[in-house]
């Protein structure tokens, strides 16, 4: 997908044994690229196959660069709705 320009890049991380998470793959791309990836039939089939043998398989959206600022705004708006205790 990277060679085809369908995603910008990806990284694989393997973690030390911890009982929770053995590793993860970070896929980088524009919002449009990630949306297209999530809707891709091959990606969905691969996910279904993997879910049969991998415990706790998840796809979690994350944000970097300008996306962090946008997410902070969302959280600040949510926090403003919650009564604050002193």
Phi and psi restraints in degrees (value plus and minus 20) as a CYANA .aco file:
   2 UNK   PHI     -86.6   -46.6
   2 UNK   PSI     -64.1   -24.1
   3 UNK   PHI     -83.2   -43.2
   3 UNK   PSI     -51.6   -11.6
   4 UNK   PHI    -103.7   -63.7
   4 UNK   PSI     -24.1    15.9
   5 UNK   PHI      59.1    99.1
   5 UNK   PSI      -6.7    33.3
   6 UNK   PHI    -101.2   -61.2
   6 UNK   PSI     -41.2    -1.2
   7 UNK   PHI    -156.9  -116.9
   7 UNK   PSI     140.9   180.9
   8 UNK   PHI     -97.3   -57.3
   8 UNK   PSI     -68.8   -28.8
   9 UNK   PHI    -188.8  -148.8
   9 UNK   PSI     155.7   195.7
  10 UNK   PHI    -171.6  -131.6
  10 UNK   PSI     136.4   176.4
  11 UNK   PHI    -154.1  -114.1
  11 UNK   PSI     126.1   166.1
  12 UNK   PHI    -131.2   -91.2
  12 UNK   PSI     112.2   152.2
  13 UNK   PHI    -144.0  -104.0
  13 UNK   PSI     108.8   148.8
  14 UNK   PHI    -128.1   -88.1
  14 UNK   PSI     112.1   152.1
  15 UNK   PHI    -123.0   -83.0
  15 UNK   PSI     139.0   179.0
  16 UNK   PHI     -82.4   -42.4
  16 UNK   PSI     131.8   171.8
  17 UNK   PHI     -74.4   -34.4
  17 UNK   PSI     109.9   149.9
  18 UNK   PHI    -167.5  -127.5
  18 UNK   PSI     -23.8    16.2
  19 UNK   PHI      62.6   102.6
  19 UNK   PSI     -25.9    14.1
  20 UNK   PHI    -137.6   -97.6
  20 UNK   PSI     -81.3   -41.3
  21 UNK   PHI    -153.7  -113.7
  21 UNK   PSI     102.6   142.6
  22 UNK   PHI    -107.9   -67.9
  22 UNK   PSI     -42.5    -2.5
  23 UNK   PHI     153.7   193.7
  23 UNK   PSI     159.3   199.3
  24 UNK   PHI    -179.0  -139.0
  24 UNK   PSI     143.2   183.2
  25 UNK   PHI    -139.2   -99.2
  25 UNK   PSI     108.9   148.9
  26 UNK   PHI    -121.6   -81.6
  26 UNK   PSI     103.8   143.8
  27 UNK   PHI    -129.7   -89.7
  27 UNK   PSI     106.2   146.2
  28 UNK   PHI    -128.2   -88.2
  28 UNK   PSI     120.6   160.6
  29 UNK   PHI     158.3   198.3
  29 UNK   PSI     154.1   194.1
  30 UNK   PHI     -89.6   -49.6
  30 UNK   PSI     145.3   185.3
  31 UNK   PHI     -76.0   -36.0
  31 UNK   PSI     -59.5   -19.5
  32 UNK   PHI     -86.2   -46.2
  32 UNK   PSI     -61.6   -21.6
  33 UNK   PHI     -84.8   -44.8
  33 UNK   PSI     -62.6   -22.6
  34 UNK   PHI     -88.0   -48.0
  34 UNK   PSI     -61.5   -21.5
  35 UNK   PHI     -79.5   -39.5
  35 UNK   PSI     -63.3   -23.3
  36 UNK   PHI     -85.4   -45.4
  36 UNK   PSI     -58.6   -18.6
  37 UNK   PHI     -80.9   -40.9
  37 UNK   PSI     -68.0   -28.0
  38 UNK   PHI     -82.1   -42.1
  38 UNK   PSI     -48.5    -8.5
  39 UNK   PHI    -111.7   -71.7
  39 UNK   PSI     -25.2    14.8
  40 UNK   PHI     -89.4   -49.4
  40 UNK   PSI     108.8   148.8
  41 UNK   PHI     -79.0   -39.0
  41 UNK   PSI     -62.5   -22.5
  42 UNK   PHI     -82.8   -42.8
  42 UNK   PSI     -61.4   -21.4
  43 UNK   PHI     -83.8   -43.8
  43 UNK   PSI     -62.0   -22.0
  44 UNK   PHI     -85.2   -45.2
  44 UNK   PSI     -61.7   -21.7
  45 UNK   PHI     -83.7   -43.7
  45 UNK   PSI     -63.8   -23.8
  46 UNK   PHI     -80.7   -40.7
  46 UNK   PSI     -60.5   -20.5
  47 UNK   PHI     -84.6   -44.6
  47 UNK   PSI     -63.8   -23.8
  48 UNK   PHI     -82.1   -42.1
  48 UNK   PSI     -65.0   -25.0
  49 UNK   PHI     -80.5   -40.5
  49 UNK   PSI     -66.3   -26.3
  50 UNK   PHI     -85.4   -45.4
  50 UNK   PSI     -58.6   -18.6
  51 UNK   PHI     -81.9   -41.9
  51 UNK   PSI     -42.8    -2.8
  52 UNK   PHI     -95.0   -55.0
  52 UNK   PSI     -39.1     0.9
  53 UNK   PHI    -145.9  -105.9
  53 UNK   PSI     -25.2    14.8
  54 UNK   PHI    -136.2   -96.2
  54 UNK   PSI     101.6   141.6
  55 UNK   PHI     -94.2   -54.2
  55 UNK   PSI     116.3   156.3
  56 UNK   PHI      50.7    90.7
  56 UNK   PSI       4.9    44.9
  57 UNK   PHI     -81.3   -41.3
  57 UNK   PSI     111.5   151.5
  58 UNK   PHI    -164.3  -124.3
  58 UNK   PSI     131.7   171.7
  59 UNK   PHI    -134.5   -94.5
  59 UNK   PSI      99.4   139.4
  60 UNK   PHI    -145.2  -105.2
  60 UNK   PSI     104.7   144.7
  61 UNK   PHI     -94.4   -54.4
  61 UNK   PSI     120.8   160.8
  62 UNK   PHI    -151.6  -111.6
  62 UNK   PSI     151.0   191.0
  63 UNK   PHI    -155.3  -115.3
  63 UNK   PSI     122.5   162.5
  64 UNK   PHI    -155.3  -115.3
  64 UNK   PSI     149.1   189.1
  65 UNK   PHI      31.0    71.0
  65 UNK   PSI    -145.5  -105.5
  66 UNK   PHI     -82.9   -42.9
  66 UNK   PSI     -46.7    -6.7
  67 UNK   PHI     -83.5   -43.5
  67 UNK   PSI     -50.5   -10.5
  68 UNK   PHI     -83.6   -43.6
  68 UNK   PSI     -65.1   -25.1
  69 UNK   PHI     -80.4   -40.4
  69 UNK   PSI     -61.5   -21.5
  70 UNK   PHI     -84.7   -44.7
  70 UNK   PSI     -61.1   -21.1
  71 UNK   PHI     -87.6   -47.6
  71 UNK   PSI     -56.3   -16.3
  72 UNK   PHI     -81.8   -41.8
  72 UNK   PSI     -57.7   -17.7
  73 UNK   PHI     -81.5   -41.5
  73 UNK   PSI     -63.6   -23.6
  74 UNK   PHI     -79.7   -39.7
  74 UNK   PSI     -67.2   -27.2
  75 UNK   PHI     -85.8   -45.8
  75 UNK   PSI     -59.2   -19.2
  76 UNK   PHI     -83.7   -43.7
  76 UNK   PSI     -59.6   -19.6
  77 UNK   PHI     -83.5   -43.5
  77 UNK   PSI     -61.6   -21.6
  78 UNK   PHI     -85.4   -45.4
  78 UNK   PSI     -63.9   -23.9
  79 UNK   PHI     -82.1   -42.1
  79 UNK   PSI     -57.0   -17.0
  80 UNK   PHI     -83.7   -43.7
  80 UNK   PSI     -42.9    -2.9
  81 UNK   PHI    -102.6   -62.6
  81 UNK   PSI     -35.8     4.2
  82 UNK   PHI    -113.8   -73.8
  82 UNK   PSI     109.4   149.4
  83 UNK   PHI     -78.7   -38.7
  83 UNK   PSI     113.8   153.8
  84 UNK   PHI    -116.8   -76.8
  84 UNK   PSI     115.5   155.5
  85 UNK   PHI    -122.6   -82.6
  85 UNK   PSI     125.3   165.3
